[in-house]
């Protein structure tokens, strides 16, 4: 049976709690990933996802309903629909440009050991409704396993 160690990504993009929302959004977009661990002093202290960022921006920029959007680019289309003028939008963005991800990240971290089976990982993801699990060994982040990694491993 395959273990998490066999399918996890060992090269993990991580963020500091002090990174800003816009820095993280840019990097997630550039790397084409939907979330990543937040690490402080070598300890995973949270998870930040595009969903966290979209919810935050929709609330702070007061745009539309708070329904889920599949991407950050669609958020900006939603902005256009609201009819906010550019000057007003620029002022709103200026107010939140230095917000740190420690204020919006998910602080409840569900992690897994690298020796666990991929089925244990799938069960944890399903139970906690998460898309990725930091892989922790001896208290340190050694990888990350996503739903896509599990699916690739079983097909």
Secondary structure by P-SEA (a helix, b strand, c coil): ccccccccccccccccccccaaaaaaaaaaaccccbbbbccccccccccaaaaaaaaaaaaccccccccccaaaaaaaaaaacccaaaaaaaaaaccccccccccccbbbbbcccccaaaaaaaaaaacccbbbbbccccccccccaaaaaaaac
